[in-house]
Amino acid sequence: MNADIEKVNSIMYSVAVKREFIASHFHPQADEKKERELHSHHYVVEVELKGTHLDKQGYLIDICEIEPELDALVAHFKGKPLNNLSEFKGLNSSLEHFARIFHNALASRIRVEGLTTVSLQIWEDGSIRAGYREKY
């Protein structure tokens, strides 16, 4: 019986969606002068949802429910200096903070029965990545 329970607990479905955008920021206390000045980055954000149950259509979550929420958040950050946004007040606009801020904003908009994890990865200029994950 324990093997059956372990098998059920190990079943996991996942769905991921990504978007690209450009935003700018600066790091006031950075050692390098160019990092202290406002500069832009090409960001790629990918959200992955994991869960144990599919709905009656066979979806963990319908992509049509994720995409508008993701697009709205991308529009919020796109083309803007991150340091000027209220979400970054009192924070360095690090990639790690950005991943957490983006994740929490998106996760609060998505409700799915059986959802176990929401992970978000954000790439900066294709070579640097930070992520944030929360289990439910």
C-alpha positions as CSV (number, residue, x, y, z in Angstrom):
1,M,0.0,0.0,0.0
2,N,2.8,2.4,0.8
3,A,4.2,2.0,-2.8
4,D,0.7,3.0,-4.2
5,I,0.7,6.1,-2.0
6,E,4.2,7.1,-3.0
7,K,3.2,6.6,-6.7
8,V,0.2,8.9,-6.3
9,N,2.3,11.5,-4.5
10,S,4.9,11.5,-7.2
11,I,2.5,12.2,-10.1
12,M,3.1,15.7,-11.4
13,Y,1.9,17.7,-14.4
14,S,3.5,20.9,-15.5
15,V,2.7,23.8,-17.8
16,A,5.0,26.6,-18.6
17,V,4.6,29.9,-20.4
18,K,7.2,32.5,-21.2
19,R,7.4,36.1,-22.4
20,E,10.1,38.6,-23.4
21,F,10.4,42.3,-22.7
22,I,12.9,45.1,-22.1
23,A,13.1,47.1,-18.9
24,S,15.7,49.2,-17.2
25,H,17.2,49.7,-13.8
26,F,20.2,50.8,-11.9
27,H,22.1,49.7,-8.8
28,P,22.9,52.7,-6.6
29,Q,25.6,50.9,-4.5
30,A,27.2,48.9,-7.3
31,D,31.0,49.0,-7.6
32,E,30.9,49.5,-11.3
33,K,29.9,52.9,-12.6
34,K,27.9,51.5,-15.5
35,E,25.7,49.5,-13.0
36,R,25.0,52.7,-11.0
37,E,23.6,54.4,-14.2
38,L,20.2,53.6,-15.7
39,H,20.6,50.8,-18.3
40,S,18.3,48.4,-20.1
41,H,18.1,44.6,-20.2
42,H,16.3,42.1,-22.3
43,Y,14.4,39.9,-19.9
44,V,12.8,36.5,-20.6
45,V,10.4,35.4,-17.9
46,E,9.1,31.8,-17.7
47,V,6.4,30.7,-15.2
48,E,5.9,27.0,-14.6
49,L,2.9,25.6,-12.7
50,K,2.9,22.1,-11.3
51,G,0.1,20.1,-9.9
52,T,-1.3,16.6,-9.4
53,H,-4.8,17.0,-11.0
54,L,-6.1,17.7,-14.4
55,D,-9.5,19.3,-15.0
56,K,-12.3,17.8,-17.0
57,Q,-10.7,19.1,-20.2
58,G,-7.4,17.4,-19.4
59,Y,-5.6,20.6,-18.4
60,L,-3.7,21.4,-15.3
61,I,-4.7,25.0,-16.1
62,D,-5.9,26.3,-19.4
63,I,-3.2,28.4,-21.0
64,C,-5.9,31.0,-21.8
65,E,-6.1,31.7,-18.0
66,I,-2.3,32.2,-17.6
67,E,-1.5,34.3,-20.7
68,P,-3.6,37.4,-20.0
69,E,-2.3,37.6,-16.4
70,L,1.3,37.1,-17.6
71,D,0.8,39.7,-20.4
72,A,-0.6,42.2,-17.9
73,L,2.4,41.9,-15.7
74,V,4.8,42.1,-18.6
75,A,3.0,45.3,-19.7
76,H,3.4,46.7,-16.1
77,F,7.2,46.2,-16.2
78,K,8.0,46.6,-19.9
79,G,9.9,49.7,-20.9
80,K,10.0,51.1,-17.4
81,P,12.8,51.8,-14.9
82,L,12.2,49.1,-12.3
83,N,13.6,51.4,-9.5
84,N,10.7,53.8,-10.0
85,L,8.0,51.2,-9.4
86,S,6.4,50.9,-6.0
87,E,7.3,47.1,-5.8
88,F,11.0,48.0,-5.6
89,K,10.6,50.8,-3.0
90,G,13.5,50.4,-0.6
91,L,15.0,47.4,-2.5
92,N,17.9,47.0,-4.9
93,S,16.4,46.1,-8.3
94,S,18.3,42.8,-8.3
95,L,17.3,40.0,-10.5
96,E,16.5,37.9,-7.4
97,H,14.1,40.6,-6.1
98,F,12.6,40.9,-9.5
99,A,12.0,37.2,-9.7
100,R,10.2,37.2,-6.3
101,I,8.2,40.3,-7.1
102,F,7.1,39.0,-10.5
103,H,6.3,35.5,-9.1
104,N,4.2,36.8,-6.2
105,A,2.2,39.2,-8.4
106,L,1.5,36.4,-10.9
107,A,0.8,33.7,-8.3
108,S,-1.8,35.9,-6.6
109,R,-3.8,36.0,-9.8
110,I,-3.8,32.3,-10.5
111,R,-6.0,29.8,-8.6
112,V,-6.0,26.2,-9.6
113,E,-7.2,23.2,-7.6
114,G,-4.4,20.7,-7.1
115,L,-1.7,23.2,-7.8
116,T,1.4,22.3,-5.9
117,T,4.1,24.7,-7.1
118,V,4.5,27.9,-9.0
119,S,8.1,28.6,-10.2
120,L,9.3,31.6,-12.0
121,Q,12.6,32.0,-13.8
122,I,13.7,35.3,-15.2
123,W,16.7,35.7,-17.5
124,E,18.6,38.9,-18.0
125,D,20.2,39.3,-21.4
126,G,20.2,35.6,-22.0
127,S,23.1,34.8,-19.7
128,I,22.0,35.5,-16.1
129,R,19.1,33.8,-14.4
130,A,17.3,34.1,-11.1
131,G,14.3,32.2,-9.9
132,Y,11.7,32.0,-7.2
133,R,9.5,29.1,-6.3
134,E,6.7,28.5,-3.9
135,K,5.1,25.3,-2.9
136,Y,1.4,25.1,-1.8
